[in-house]
Amino acid sequence: MEWTDEGIVLGTRKHGEANAILELMTHEHGRHLGLVRGGAGSRLRPILQPGNSVRATWRARIDEHLGHYVVEGLSLRAAAFFAHAHTVYGVTYLAALCRLLPERDPHPQIFADLLLILDRIGKPAEAASLVARFEFDMLADLGFGLDLTQCAVTGSRSDLVYVSPKSGRAVSQSAGQPWHDRLLRLPAFLREDDDSRQEVAAEEIAAAFALTGFFLGRDVFEPRGLPLPESRRHFLAAALNPRSAVPSW
């Protein structure tokens, strides 16, 4: 078995004295692991940093085996991540989300979203809005997609400002006003019909994270006996306050 694909490094773990097991989010083969000979050495270590893009060739005798990777660096972004707190936390959190996906199951939209975020992660507000959209797409790929196309009560496709925490469906201003304190706020930039490219305000970003965080917590993490990752909270705080201190690790 052999294939070559573009991948984004999610992480590595040392295997023996010099080798490493590499975890990639690939374009055509999903989240995929493989052994890199010499991956723990000084030549390959800079290439195998989380957030970098590589071209990887995977080989194995049969498909069920771990297999081996041969990698070539394409975009070595990781060196710039340590300059800002939000980038460090963001890359950590994105990797944690990708690990929710089954191994070797293609998710081309998730790969495309991840690539876009990593290329724009240096801009805190833009990165935060893109991560919120990433969470939205992740919910859909995990089978818990939100329906923001029309009002759950009236069927209207306009003035959608709430989401029902029970059904995950959008609710219009007029239909939801009497129960607004029981509904989740729907930021305009998350709506499927919103094509705005303007910078998203901090309060809109916070509302988006509250929305996606509710469904991620209830439907994805809690059934696995897990809390929402701490890196998510730290990323949001640092993105909305770009002068935050860089983590000390």
C-alpha positions in Angstrom: 0.0 0.0 0.0 1.3 3.5 -0.9 -0.1 7.0 -1.3 1.2 10.6 -1.3 -0.9 13.4 0.1 -0.6 16.9 1.6 -0.9 16.9 5.4 -0.9 19.3 8.3 1.0 18.2 11.4 -1.2 17.7 14.4 1.6 16.3 16.7 4.2 13.6 17.2 5.4 11.3 19.9 8.8 9.8 20.2 9.2 6.1 19.3 12.5 4.6 20.4 15.7 6.6 20.4 15.5 8.4 17.0 12.0 7.7 15.5 8.7 9.4 15.9 5.0 8.6 15.3 3.6 11.4 13.2 -0.1 12.4 13.3 -1.3 14.3 10.2 -4.6 15.7 9.1 -4.4 14.9 5.4 -6.4 16.2 2.5 -7.6 12.8 1.0 -6.9 10.3 3.8 -8.2 12.2 6.9 -6.4 12.0 10.3 -3.6 9.4 9.7 -0.7 8.2 11.7 2.6 6.7 10.6 6.2 6.1 11.7 8.9 8.5 10.6 12.4 7.1 10.8 14.7 9.7 12.3 11.7 11.9 13.2 13.0 12.7 16.6 16.3 13.9 15.2 17.5 17.4 14.6 17.0 17.3 10.8 13.3 16.4 10.8 12.2 17.9 14.2 11.7 21.4 12.8 9.5 20.0 9.9 7.4 17.9 12.2 6.1 20.8 14.4 2.3 21.2 14.9 0.8 23.5 12.3 3.3 22.8 9.5 2.3 21.6 6.1 4.1 18.6 4.6 4.0 16.4 1.6 3.9 12.9 3.0 4.3 9.5 1.3 2.8 6.6 3.4 3.8 3.0 2.8 2.7 -0.2 4.5 2.5 -3.9 3.6 -1.2 -3.9 4.3 -3.6 -1.1 4.9 -4.2 -2.0 8.6 -0.6 -1.5 9.6 0.8 1.7 11.1 3.0 2.1 8.1 5.9 4.6 7.5 5.9 8.2 6.4 8.5 9.9 4.3 7.9 13.7 4.6 8.9 16.9 2.9 8.3 20.3 4.3 5.9 22.5 2.3 5.0 25.4 4.7 6.9 25.7 7.9 4.7 28.1 9.9 5.4 26.7 13.4 8.4 28.9 14.1 6.2 32.0 14.0 3.5 30.6 16.3 5.5 31.1 19.5 5.5 34.9 19.1 1.8 35.2 20.2 -0.2 33.4 22.9 -3.4 33.0 20.7 -1.4 31.1 18.0 0.1 28.7 20.5 -3.3 27.9 22.1 -5.0 28.0 18.8 -2.9 25.3 17.2 -3.1 23.1 20.3 -6.9 23.4 20.3 -7.3 22.8 16.6 -5.3 19.6 16.9 -7.5 18.5 19.9 -10.6 19.0 17.7 -9.2 17.0 14.8 -8.5 14.1 17.1 -12.3 13.8 17.6 -12.5 12.5 14.0 -12.1 8.8 13.3 -8.7 7.8 11.9 -8.4 7.5 8.1 -11.8 9.0 7.4 -11.6 11.8 4.8 -12.9 15.2 5.8 -11.9 17.5 3.0 -13.9 20.6 4.3 -12.2 20.3 7.7 -8.8 20.1 6.0 -9.6 23.2 4.0 -10.8 25.1 7.0 -7.7 24.1 9.0 -5.4 25.2 6.2 -7.2 28.6 6.0 -7.0 29.2 9.7 -3.3 28.4 9.9 -2.5 30.7 7.0 -4.4 33.6 8.7 -3.8 32.8 12.4 -1.5 35.8 12.9 -4.5 38.1 12.9 -6.3 37.4 16.2 -9.8 38.5 15.5 -9.9 36.9 12.1 -8.4 33.7 13.4 -11.0 33.6 16.2 -13.9 34.0 13.8 -12.5 31.3 11.5 -12.1 28.9 14.5 -15.7 29.5 15.4 -16.7 28.5 11.8 -14.3 25.5 12.1 -16.2 24.4 15.2 -19.5 24.8 13.3 -18.2 22.6 10.5 -16.8 20.1 13.0 -20.2 19.7 14.6 -21.6 18.9 11.2 -18.9 16.3 10.3 -19.4 14.6 13.7 -23.2 14.3 13.0 -24.4 17.2 15.2 -24.8 19.9 12.6 -26.8 23.0 13.4 -29.6 24.1 11.0 -29.3 27.8 10.5 -31.2 28.0 7.2 -34.7 29.0 8.4 -36.7 29.7 11.5 -37.8 26.5 13.4 -41.1 28.2 14.3 -42.2 30.2 11.2 -40.0 28.9 8.4 -38.7 32.4 7.7 -35.2 32.7 6.2 -34.7 36.3 7.4 -34.0 38.0 10.8 -32.5 34.8 12.3 -30.9 35.9 15.5 -31.3 32.9 17.9 -30.6 29.2 18.0 -32.7 26.7 20.1 -30.5 24.8 22.5 -32.9 21.9 22.3 -33.1 21.4 18.5 -30.0 23.2 17.2 -32.2 25.1 14.8 -32.3 28.9 14.1 -35.1 31.1 15.4 -36.2 34.5 14.1 -36.3 37.7 16.2 -40.1 37.9 16.3 -40.6 34.2 17.1 -37.9 34.0 19.7 -38.3 37.3 21.6 -40.7 36.0 24.2 -38.1 33.2 25.1 -34.9 35.1 24.3 -33.4 34.3 27.7 -33.7 30.6 27.0 -32.2 30.8 23.5 -28.6 31.0 22.3 -27.6 34.1 20.3 -26.8 33.6 16.6 -24.0 35.9 15.3 -24.6 37.1 11.8 -21.2 35.9 10.6 -22.1 32.3 11.3 -25.3 32.3 9.3 -25.0 30.4 6.0 -26.3 33.4 4.0 -23.9 35.9 5.5 -21.1 36.7 3.0 -19.7 39.7 4.9 -15.9 40.0 4.8 -15.8 42.8 7.4 -13.9 42.3 10.7 -16.0 40.6 13.3 -16.6 42.4 16.6 -15.3 40.9 19.8 -18.8 40.5 21.2 -19.9 38.6 18.1 -17.0 36.3 18.4 -17.7 35.6 22.1 -21.4 34.9 21.2 -20.3 32.4 18.5 -18.0 30.6 20.9 -20.8 30.4 23.4 -23.1 28.9 20.7 -20.7 26.3 19.3 -19.3 25.6 22.8 -22.7 24.7 24.1 -23.3 22.0 21.4 -19.6 20.8 21.4 -19.8 20.3 25.2 -23.2 18.7 25.3 -23.0 16.5 22.2 -19.3 15.8 21.6 -17.2 16.1 24.7 -19.6 15.2 27.6 -20.6 11.8 26.0 -16.9 11.0 25.9 -16.5 12.0 29.6 -14.4 15.0 28.7 -14.5 18.7 29.4 -14.0 21.3 26.7 -10.2 21.6 26.2 -8.6 24.4 28.3 -6.7 25.5 25.2 -10.1 26.7 23.8 -10.7 29.1 26.7 -7.1 30.3 26.6 -7.2 30.8 22.8 -10.4 32.9 23.0 -9.1 35.0 25.8 -5.8 35.6 24.0 -7.4 36.3 20.6 -9.7 38.9 22.1 -6.8 40.4 24.1 -3.8 40.1 21.7 -1.5 41.7 24.3 -1.8 38.6 26.5 1.5 37.1 27.6 3.0 34.3 25.6 2.8 30.9 27.5 6.1 30.1 29.2 6.6 26.5 27.8 
